[in-house]
């Protein structure tokens, strides 16, 4: 992979990020209500509303507000939370590691489920085991994330009491234990998508001429599957995994609420209810940066698997 390819990909991220800044700024102001109403309640007087609007700069024209937002962002200042009265940056740094750990755990579980089962299904194409795997994953894919989370919560946490109902802890081992059910909730939907794609890719690669040639040379089946089949079949699956990271993080917003996890997803929902503009904007930008970096990493992995991608 050349340095030029990396520079081009970074350059492509910048206009996308600027567009996200504009969209994030505008969309929060299209929400019904405003921060002053959320703070003061229904009995607020016009004088109180005007005072708070002036205090937070919400009485200025929207273009002026956006220019102030841009200036503060490039100075590394995301503002203070209107509701919590603390810097938005500190809130994000406090909550983001929890969401990152949940998303990474869910991604790992999705791969651990999808890769071996995709191989098993592809090598037993149209057999009973193939049908069972595809049906089970289709059921998981058909369920909404919040409903799947509630089912797992009721069965494994409330019924069997194998896992905690929710919450978080203060050390890695206990964190993983608390996050297993919410991570599995996210992983089941993602693994279904990855499994179907990888199964089809493996079947296609197994029928390729170079695989037949490798077998004709007398290479062991395990070597053929690992070096020739898996490497080439993973190219499209890696791209699909990267594209679904945004969906994974979006699902974390709902999952964190179901399992009472103190991550950015739960903070985002609370901020939307409270019309906390600075927090919503800061979280949107932080998640946009995170997803963009994941896309970049996905492209790098793809280029490593297939050097021809970097030459396009």
Residue pairs with C-beta under 8 A, 6 or more apart in sequence:
1 300
1 303
1 304
1 307
1 310
2 310
5 303
5 310
6 300
9 296
9 299
10 296
13 292
13 295
13 296
16 292
17 285
17 288
17 289
17 292
20 284
20 285
20 288
21 69
21 70
21 73
21 285
22 66
24 280
24 281
24 284
24 285
24 288
25 65
25 66
25 69
25 281
26 62
28 275
28 277
28 280
28 281
29 62
29 277
31 272
31 275
33 275
34 53
34 58
34 275
35 52
35 56
35 58
35 82
35 83
35 274
35 275
35 276
35 277
36 44
36 48
36 49
36 52
36 53
36 56
36 58
37 44
37 49
37 275
38 83
38 273
38 274
38 275
38 276
39 52
39 82
39 83
40 48
40 49
40 52
50 59
52 58
53 59
56 82
57 65
57 68
58 65
58 277
60 68
69 281
72 78
72 79
73 285
76 89
77 89
78 87
78 88
78 89
78 92
78 278
78 281
78 282
78 285
79 87
79 88
79 278
79 281
79 282
80 86
80 87
80 88
80 278
81 87
81 88
81 91
81 271
81 276
81 278
81 279
82 274
82 275
82 276
82 277
82 278
82 279
83 271
83 274
83 276
83 279
84 91
84 276
84 279
88 278
88 279
88 281
88 282
89 282
91 267
91 279
91 282
92 264
92 282
92 283
92 286
95 262
95 263
95 264
95 266
95 267
96 263
96 264
96 286
98 168
98 256
98 261
98 262
98 263
98 264
99 249
99 252
99 256
99 263
99 264
99 265
100 290
101 175
101 179
102 179
102 182
102 183
102 186
102 252
102 255
102 256
102 261
102 263
103 186
103 245
103 248
103 249
103 252
105 176
105 179
105 180
105 183
106 182
106 183
106 184
106 185
106 186
106 187
106 190
106 248
106 252
107 187
107 190
107 241
107 245
107 248
109 183
109 184
109 187
109 191
110 186
110 187
110 188
110 190
110 191
110 194
110 241
111 191
111 194
111 241
113 187
113 188
113 191
113 195
114 190
114 191
114 192
114 194
114 195
114 198
114 237
115 194
115 198
117 133
117 137
117 191
117 195
118 194
118 195
118 196
118 198
118 199
118 202
119 198
119 202
119 225
119 230
120 129
120 130
120 133
121 129
121 130
121 133
121 134
121 195
121 199
122 130
122 198
122 199
122 202
122 203
122 206
123 202
124 130
125 203
133 195
134 196
134 199
137 191
137 192
137 195
137 196
138 192
140 148
140 188
140 189
140 191
140 192
141 189
141 192
141 193
143 151
143 188
143 189
145 185
145 186
145 189
145 251
145 254
145 255
146 254
146 255
146 258
148 185
148 188
148 189
149 181
149 182
149 185
149 254
149 255
149 258
149 259
150 258
152 181
152 184
152 185
153 165
153 166
153 181
153 258
153 259
156 162
156 163
156 181
157 163
157 164
157 165
157 166
157 181
158 165
163 177
163 178
163 180
163 181
164 177
164 178
165 259
165 260
166 178
166 258
166 259
166 260
166 261
167 178
167 259
167 260
167 261
168 175
168 178
168 179
168 261
168 262
169 175
169 177
169 178
178 261
179 261
181 259
182 252
182 255
182 256
182 258
182 259
182 261
185 251
185 255
185 258
186 248
186 251
186 252
186 255
189 251
190 241
190 244
190 247
190 248
193 240
193 244
194 237
194 240
194 241
194 244
197 236
197 237
197 240
198 233
198 234
198 237
201 232
201 233
201 234
201 235
201 236
201 237
202 229
202 230
202 233
204 233
205 211
205 228
205 229
205 232
205 233
206 229
208 232
210 228
211 224
211 228
211 229
214 224
214 227
214 228
215 221
215 224
231 305
232 305
232 306
234 305
235 302
235 305
235 306
238 298
238 301
238 302
238 305
239 298
239 302
241 298
242 294
242 295
242 297
242 298
242 299
243 295
243 298
245 291
245 294
245 295
245 298
246 291
249 265
249 287
249 290
249 291
252 263
252 265
253 264
253 265
253 266
253 268
253 269
254 265
255 261
255 265
256 262
256 263
256 264
256 265
256 266
257 265
257 266
257 269
260 266
264 283
264 286
264 287
267 279
267 283
268 279
268 280
268 283
270 276
271 279
271 280
271 283
272 280
299 309
302 309
303 309
303 310
